[in-house]
Structures are given as C-alpha cells and as structure tokens.
C-alpha cells in the first residue's frame, strides 16, 4: 500500500504529540519560573510584607496585611497571602508592550487571583510596587464588588 506523504503530514498536524490540546492560559511547567528580569514587580515584592488600608465599593474601610513569597506555591512566579482572607493566591507581573512585541516580567505592576474562602467566588488584586509601598491598589471579586487600597512595607 502506498501512503502519500501529504496525508501523513495532515495527520501529524491534527494529532498533537501529547494527545490533548494545551491550555493557552496555563503554563504546563508549573513550579518552574521564567528567568527573572533584573527589576520587576516580583523582585520588589518577593518575601516582603505590607500593612494595607483600603475602602470597599459598599462603603466599608478595612486593613489587611499582604505577604508576598517567591518562588510561589500557587503561581510559578510568586504568591500573595492576605491575612484577612487567610489564603494564598497566584501572582504575576502585568505584561506590557504589544501583541507583536510583548514584554513579560518587566513591569512593576502586579496581578494576583485566588479563591474567596467558604465560597466558589474568586478575587483579583492588582497594584504597582515601588521600593517600599504598593500604590494604585485595586481588587475585584466575582460579584462585582470593588476595592481600592494602598500599602506600606512592614
């Protein structure tokens, strides 16, 4: 039987080597961090703790302690532990650049996401790290509640 090379090529393109399509929103090698940039949100936040104060969209003031750790146990890069939520969530530096020329792990802005204990809800935190504080802090939960915060290093 003669098999055309063209048919073999099509089969090879349609059947990935792993047998399943990779999820484009998840790094397959969790736990292996990408090479660290000389300075980024990760290098500024990692293994530091911050005293934070904020206001909710439903009119409540609050305080919290944010502790960042690297390498992360949730994220391949670094994690955020919030005392008030009592959980760790995975974090990354916010990408910059364009689709044609993306820049990863090079900004001072961060984003973290994780579960809200006791529910199926999620919460996402973001902000900008300087040498000793977090500015432009925001959070949003899956119900649409929003939060603003600022933090200083402990």
DRENZABA-784453 format. One record per atom (N, C-alpha, C): residue number from 1; residue in one letter; atom name; x, y negated, z negated. Coordinates in pm, whole numbers, always signed. Atoms other than C-alpha are relative to their C-alpha. Layout:
residues N
    n  res  atom       u       v       w
  NUM    A    CA       X       Y       Z
...
end
This chain:
residues 154
    n  res  atom       u       v       w
    1    X     N     +84    +117      +0
    1    X    CA      +0      +0      +0
    1    X     C     +89    -124      +0
    2    X     N     -78    +123     -12
    2    X    CA    +134    -341     +97
    2    X     C     -71    -112     -79
    3    X     N     +55    +110     +80
    3    X    CA     +80    -624    -156
    3    X     C     +61    -130     +50
    4    X     N     -48    +129     -50
    4    X    CA    +106    -975     -29
    4    X     C     +61     -81    -115
    5    X     N     -63     +82    +105
    5    X    CA    +346   -1198    -230
    5    X     C     -91    -113     -46
    6    X     N     +90    +109     +36
    6    X    CA     +82   -1472    -222
    6    X     C     -99     +45    -107
    7    X     N     +96     -53     +98
    7    X    CA    -163   -1253    -419
    7    X     C     +65     +16    -136
    8    X     N     -72     -16    +127
    8    X    CA     +97   -1178    -685
    8    X     C     +21    -136     -66
    9    X     N     -20    +134     +53
    9    X    CA    +168   -1548    -726
    9    X     C    -128     -53     -63
   10    X     N    +127     +48     +55
   10    X    CA    -200   -1629    -780
   10    X     C     -30     +71    -132
   11    X     N     +24     -73    +124
   11    X    CA    -234   -1355   -1043
   11    X     C     +91     -51    -110
   12    X     N     -95     +51    +100
   12    X    CA     +77   -1484   -1222
   12    X     C     -43    -137     -51
   13    X     N     +44    +132     +43
   13    X    CA     -69   -1835   -1230
   13    X     C    -128      +6     -83
   14    X     N    +126      -9     +71
   14    X    CA    -408   -1721   -1357
   14    X     C     +10     +71    -134
   15    X     N     -13     -77    +123
   15    X    CA    -284   -1491   -1636
   15    X     C    +124     -50     -75
   16    X     N    -115     +47     +76
   16    X    CA     -62   -1669   -1891
   16    X     C     +73    +117     -66
   17    X     N     -83    -105     +60
   17    X    CA    +219   -1468   -2044
   17    X     C     -53     +41    -137
   18    X     N     +49     -31    +133
   18    X    CA     +55   -1486   -2389
   18    X     C    -136     +69      +2
   19    X     N    +133     -59      -9
   19    X    CA    -282   -1363   -2264
   19    X     C    -109     -95     -45
   20    X     N     +99     +98     +44
   20    X    CA    -456   -1673   -2403
   20    X     C     +54    -139     +31
   21    X     N     -41    +137     -29
   21    X    CA    -452   -2039   -2320
   21    X     C     +44     -67    -130
   22    X     N     -49     +73    +117
   22    X    CA    -253   -2256   -2561
   22    X     C     -92    -118     -29
   23    X     N     +79    +114     +41
   23    X    CA    -442   -2519   -2757
   23    X     C     +86    -125     +14
   24    X     N     -85    +117     -19
   24    X    CA    -310   -2858   -2639
   24    X     C      +2     -94    -121
   25    X     N      +5     +86    +117
   25    X    CA    -398   -3016   -2976
   25    X     C     +69     +61    -121
   26    X     N     -68     -63    +112
   26    X    CA    -182   -2787   -3188
   26    X     C    +135     +52     +46
   27    X     N    -134     -49     -30
   27    X    CA    +189   -2722   -3186
   27    X     C      +7    +147     -36
   28    X     N      -6    -143     +25
   28    X    CA    +249   -2348   -3156
   28    X     C    +100     +38    -106
   29    X     N    -105     -34     +95
   29    X    CA    +558   -2356   -3374
   29    X     C     -16     -81    -128
   30    X     N     +25     +72    +124
   30    X    CA    +403   -2493   -3694
   30    X     C    +111     +33     -99
   31    X     N    -109     -18     +95
   31    X    CA    +672   -2545   -3954
   31    X     C    +135     -37     +58
   32    X     N    -124     +42     -63
   32    X    CA    +938   -2638   -3701
   32    X     C     -19    -144     +45
   33    X     N     +15    +141     -31
   33    X    CA    +963   -3015   -3696
   33    X     C     +86     -37    +120
   34    X     N     -77     +53    -111
   34    X    CA   +1076   -3200   -3388
   34    X     C    +119     -77     -56
   35    X     N    -113     +76     +49
   35    X    CA   +1412   -3372   -3414
   35    X     C     -44    -137     -50
   36    X     N     +41    +126     +62
   36    X    CA   +1376   -3673   -3642
   36    X     C     +61    -119     +72
   37    X     N     -49    +124     -56
   37    X    CA   +1406   -4021   -3498
   37    X     C     +86     -69    -106
   38    X     N     -85     +67     +97
   38    X    CA   +1669   -4243   -3660
   38    X     C     -80     -74    -109
   39    X     N     +90     +64     +95
   39    X    CA   +1395   -4453   -3827
   39    X     C    -141     +14     +53
   40    X     N    +140     -18     -40
   40    X    CA   +1024   -4378   -3820
   40    X     C     -84      -6    -126
   41    X     N     +87      -3    +118
   41    X    CA    +723   -4365   -4049
   41    X     C     +39    +117     -89
   42    X     N     -39    -117     +80
   42    X    CA    +841   -4020   -4158
   42    X     C    +124     -30     -86
   43    X     N    -121     +29     +78
   43    X    CA   +1186   -4140   -4265
   43    X     C     -27    -103    -108
   44    X     N     +33    +100    +102
   44    X    CA   +1031   -4433   -4452
   44    X     C     -89     +56    -111
   45    X     N     +97     -49     +98
   45    X    CA    +754   -4237   -4628
   45    X     C     +43    +127     -72
   46    X     N     -31    -134     +52
   46    X    CA    +904   -3891   -4686
   46    X     C     +59      -4    -140
   47    X     N     -46     -18    +137
   47    X    CA    +949   -3796   -5050
   47    X     C      -4    -129     -82
   48    X     N     +26    +122     +77
   48    X    CA    +819   -4131   -5180
   48    X     C    -144      +3     -49
   49    X     N    +133      +9     +59
   49    X    CA    +517   -4210   -5398
   49    X     C     -41    -147      -4
   50    X     N     +51    +137      -9
   50    X    CA    +296   -4520   -5372
   50    X     C    -124     -18     -87
   51    X     N    +120     +41     +73
   51    X    CA     +44   -4693   -5600
   51    X     C     -86     -79     +97
   52    X     N     +87     +60    -101
   52    X    CA    -252   -4786   -5381
   52    X     C    -127     -56     -63
   53    X     N    +129     +55     +40
   53    X    CA    -559   -5001   -5423
   53    X     C     -77     -31    +128
   54    X     N     +79     +19    -120
   54    X    CA    -848   -5033   -5183
   54    X     C    -144     -33     -29
   55    X     N    +142     +32      +6
   55    X    CA   -1211   -5113   -5110
   55    X     C     -71     +89    +102
   56    X     N     +79     -86     -89
   56    X    CA   -1479   -4889   -4956
   56    X     C    -104     -82     +75
   57    X     N    +106     +67     -76
   57    X    CA   -1740   -4982   -4695
   57    X     C    -131      -1     -77
   58    X     N    +121      +1     +82
   58    X    CA   -2003   -4905   -4960
   58    X     C     +20     -80    -128
   59    X     N     -14    +100    +105
   59    X    CA   -1867   -5175   -5193
   59    X     C     +74     +39    -126
   60    X     N     -70     -46    +119
   60    X    CA   -1651   -4982   -5438
   60    X     C    +150     -25     +13
   61    X     N    -146     +12      +6
   61    X    CA   -1296   -5074   -5538
   61    X     C     +56    +129     -58
   62    X     N     -59    -122     +52
   62    X    CA   -1058   -4789   -5609
   62    X     C    +153     -12      -5
   63    X     N    -146     -14      +3
   63    X    CA    -698   -4698   -5695
   63    X     C     +32    +147     +26
   64    X     N     -42    -136     -29
   64    X    CA    -505   -4391   -5589
   64    X     C    +153      +2      +3
   65    X     N    -145     -19     -16
   65    X    CA    -152   -4252   -5576
   65    X     C     +19     +89    +121
   66    X     N     -34     -76    -119
   66    X    CA     -19   -4135   -5241
   66    X     C    +142     +50     -14
   67    X     N    -134     -59      +4
   67    X    CA    +278   -3897   -5241
   67    X     C     +24     +71    +133
   68    X     N     -35     -59    -129
   68    X    CA    +443   -3807   -4911
   68    X     C    +115     +98     -19
   69    X     N    -107    -100     +11
   69    X    CA    +659   -3496   -4871
   69    X     C     +39     +48    +139
   70    X     N     -52     -52    -125
   70    X    CA    +880   -3371   -4591
   70    X     C    +109    +101     -32
   71    X     N     +94     -34    -106
   71    X    CA    +902   -3125   -4445
   71    X     C    -136     +32     -59
   72    X     N    +135     -25     +46
   72    X    CA    +531   -3074   -4466
   72    X     C     -33    +147     -10
   73    X     N     +50    -138      +6
   73    X    CA    +347   -2758   -4564
   73    X     C    -127     +13     +84
   74    X     N    +118      +3     -86
   74    X    CA     +35   -2859   -4367
   74    X     C     +42     -38    +142
   75    X     N     -48     +51    -128
   75    X    CA    +200   -3056   -4086
   75    X     C    +144     +44     +23
   76    X     N    -138     -33     -33
   76    X    CA    +521   -2970   -3906
   76    X     C     +94    -114     -34
   77    X     N     -85    +115     +27
   77    X    CA    +647   -3320   -3988
   77    X     C      -2     -40    -148
   78    X     N      +9     +36    +142
   78    X    CA    +523   -3448   -4328
   78    X     C    -144      +1     -45
   79    X     N    +133      -7     +60
   79    X    CA    +226   -3437   -4565
   79    X     C     -25    -117     -93
   80    X     N     +46     +98     +98
   80    X    CA     +28   -3680   -4779
   80    X     C     -83     +71    -105
   81    X     N     +82     -48    +111
   81    X    CA    -105   -3581   -5122
   81    X     C     -63    -121     -64
   82    X     N     +70    +108     +69
   82    X    CA    -373   -3813   -5263
   82    X     C     -49     +53    -134
   83    X     N     +38     -43    +135
   83    X    CA    -428   -3789   -5638
   83    X     C    -151      +6     -15
   84    X     N    +145      +4     +17
   84    X    CA    -796   -3885   -5619
   84    X     C     -71    +113     +73
   85    X     N     +59    -113     -71
   85    X    CA    -880   -3622   -5357
   85    X     C     +55    +133     -51
   86    X     N     -61    -121     +53
   86    X    CA    -641   -3370   -5511
   86    X     C     +41    +100    +107
   87    X     N     -38     -90    -110
   87    X    CA    -537   -3228   -5174
   87    X     C    +114     -61     +81
   88    X     N    -100     +45     -97
   88    X    CA    -256   -3247   -4920
   88    X     C     -61      +3    +138
   89    X     N     +45      +4    -139
   89    X    CA    -318   -3338   -4560
   89    X     C    +119     -18     +92
   90    X     N    -107      +9     -97
   90    X    CA    -104   -3318   -4249
   90    X     C     +11    -139     +60
   91    X     N     -26    +134     -52
   91    X    CA     +57   -3634   -4111
   91    X     C     +95      +2    +119
   92    X     N     -93     +23    -110
   92    X    CA    +244   -3764   -3809
   92    X     C     +13    -149     +22
   93    X     N     -15    +140     -40
   93    X    CA    +381   -4094   -3686
   93    X     C     -87     -22    +123
   94    X     N     +87     +31    -112
   94    X    CA    +143   -4263   -3445
   94    X     C     +85     -15    +127
   95    X     N     -77     +14    -124
   95    X    CA    +265   -4227   -3086
   95    X     C     -16    -140     +60
   96    X     N      +5    +128     -71
   96    X    CA    +343   -4536   -2880
   96    X     C     +37     +27    +145
   97    X     N     -34     -13    -141
   97    X    CA    +429   -4601   -2518
   97    X     C    -124     +21     +83
   98    X     N    +110     -23     -94
   98    X    CA    +214   -4493   -2227
   98    X     C      -8    +148     +32
   99    X     N     +15    -139     -42
   99    X    CA     +91   -4170   -2076
   99    X     C    +121     +43     +83
  100    X     N    -116     -31     -84
  100    X    CA    +377   -4185   -1826
  100    X     C    +130      +2     -80
  101    X     N    -123     +10     +80
  101    X    CA    +637   -4273   -2093
  101    X     C     -35      -3    -149
  102    X     N     +38      -2    +142
  102    X    CA    +514   -4162   -2436
  102    X     C    +123      +0     -90
  103    X     N    -105      +0    +102
  103    X    CA    +725   -4219   -2746
  103    X     C     -59     +60    -127
  104    X     N     +48     -69    +118
  104    X    CA    +672   -3977   -3031
  104    X     C     +99     -17    -114
  105    X     N     -82      +7    +121
  105    X    CA    +800   -4005   -3389
  105    X     C     +96    -118      +0
  106    X     N     -86    +118      -4
  106    X    CA    +938   -4353   -3329
  106    X     C     -67    -124     -57
  107    X     N     +69    +118     +53
  107    X    CA    +678   -4584   -3483
  107    X     C      -1      +4    -152
  108    X     N     +13      +7    +146
  108    X    CA    +629   -4699   -3841
  108    X     C    -145     +19     -42
  109    X     N    +142     -26     +29
  109    X    CA    +252   -4638   -3817
  109    X     C     -21    +150     -13
  110    X     N     +24    -141     +25
  110    X    CA    +124   -4307   -3952
  110    X     C    -149     +31      +3
  111    X     N    +136     -51      +9
  111    X    CA    -192   -4098   -3940
  111    X     C      +4    +135     -70
  112    X     N     +11    -126     +73
  112    X    CA    -296   -3816   -4173
  112    X     C    -146     +44      +4
  113    X     N    +137     -50      -1
  113    X    CA    -602   -3592   -4167
  113    X     C      -9    +126     -85
  114    X     N     +19    -117     +84
  114    X    CA    -744   -3335   -4404
  114    X     C    -142     +12     -50
  115    X     N    +135     -26     +50
  115    X    CA   -1048   -3192   -4580
  115    X     C     -33     -83    -124
  116    X     N     +48     +59    +125
  116    X    CA   -1257   -3356   -4849
  116    X     C     -42    +119     -87
  117    X     N     +30    -117     +84
  117    X    CA   -1267   -3103   -5136
  117    X     C    -148     +13     -33
  118    X     N    +138     -27     +36
  118    X    CA   -1601   -2939   -5205
  118    X     C    -101     -23    +112
  119    X     N     +90     +22    -112
  119    X    CA   -1743   -3009   -4860
  119    X     C     +67     +47    +129
  120    X     N     -58     -33    -130
  120    X    CA   -1692   -2936   -4493
  120    X     C     +45    -128     +72
  121    X     N     -35    +129     -59
  121    X    CA   -1612   -3305   -4433
  121    X     C    +151     -19     +10
  122    X     N    -141     +34     -23
  122    X    CA   -1281   -3448   -4312
  122    X     C     +20    -149     -28
  123    X     N     -35    +141     +17
  123    X    CA   -1100   -3774   -4383
  123    X     C    +134     -23     +69
  124    X     N    -123     +38     -69
  124    X    CA    -828   -3951   -4184
  124    X     C     +51    -131     -60
  125    X     N     -66    +119     +52
  125    X    CA    -582   -4205   -4326
  125    X     C     +99     -50    +103
  126    X     N    -102     +58     -86
  126    X    CA    -363   -4445   -4130
  126    X     C     +54    -125     -66
  127    X     N     -62    +121     +53
  127    X    CA    -130   -4732   -4207
  127    X     C    +135     -21     +64
  128    X     N    -134     +32     -49
  128    X    CA    +206   -4889   -4141
  128    X     C     +96      -3    -117
  129    X     N     -99     -12    +108
  129    X    CA    +512   -4809   -4352
  129    X     C    +111    -103     +19
  130    X     N    -119     +85      +3
  130    X    CA    +771   -5070   -4444
  130    X     C     +96     +63     -99
  131    X     N    -100     -57     +90
  131    X    CA   +1073   -5019   -4668
  131    X     C     -58     +34    -137
  132    X     N     +49     -22    +136
  132    X    CA    +869   -5043   -4992
  132    X     C    -152      -4     -14
  133    X     N    +146      +6     +13
  133    X    CA    +498   -5063   -4908
  133    X     C     -68     +55    +125
  134    X     N     +86     -41    -111
  134    X    CA    +214   -4947   -4686
  134    X     C     -99    -114     +23
  135    X     N     +93    +107     -37
  135    X    CA     +17   -5217   -4504
  135    X     C     -95     +52    +107
  136    X     N    +100     -34    -102
  136    X    CA    -281   -5210   -4268
  136    X     C     -59    +139     -23
  137    X     N     +55    -130     +34
  137    X    CA    -410   -4903   -4453
  137    X     C    -149      +9     +27
  138    X     N    +140     -25     -31
  138    X    CA    -739   -4760   -4333
  138    X     C     -28    +149     -14
  139    X     N     +44    -140      +1
  139    X    CA    -934   -4439   -4380
  139    X     C    -143      +4     +51
  140    X     N    +135     -23     -50
  140    X    CA   -1248   -4297   -4220
  140    X     C     -35    +145     -28
  141    X     N     +41    -140     +20
  141    X    CA   -1444   -3989   -4324
  141    X     C    -100     +39    +107
  142    X     N     +87     -52    -106
  142    X    CA   -1665   -3771   -4109
  142    X     C    -144     -50     -11
  143    X     N    +133     +61     +12
  143    X    CA   -1977   -3951   -4240
  143    X     C      -2    -142     +54
  144    X     N      -7    +137     -49
  144    X    CA   -1854   -4283   -4101
  144    X     C     +30    -101    -108
  145    X     N     -43     +93    +104
  145    X    CA   -1758   -4433   -4437
  145    X     C    +142     -45     +32
  146    X     N    -133     +52     -28
  146    X    CA   -1453   -4657   -4403
  146    X     C     +60     -61    -125
  147    X     N     -76     +45    +117
  147    X    CA   -1185   -4772   -4645
  147    X     C    +118     -83     +49
  148    X     N    -123     +74     -26
  148    X    CA    -908   -5031   -4644
  148    X     C     +84      +8    -127
  149    X     N     -88     -11    +116
  149    X    CA    -604   -5007   -4872
  149    X     C    +137     -60     +29
  150    X     N    -139     +42      -5
  150    X    CA    -258   -5137   -4945
  150    X     C     +73     +73    -113
  151    X     N     -76     -78     +99
  151    X    CA     +18   -4960   -5138
  151    X     C    +139     -59     -20
  152    X     N    -139     +35     +29
  152    X    CA    +348   -5038   -5309
  152    X     C     +69    +122     -56
  153    X     N     -75    -117     +45
  153    X    CA    +620   -4786   -5378
  153    X     C     +12      +2    -150
  154    X     N     -16     -19    +146
  154    X    CA    +630   -4647   -5733
  154    X     C    +147      -2     -36
end
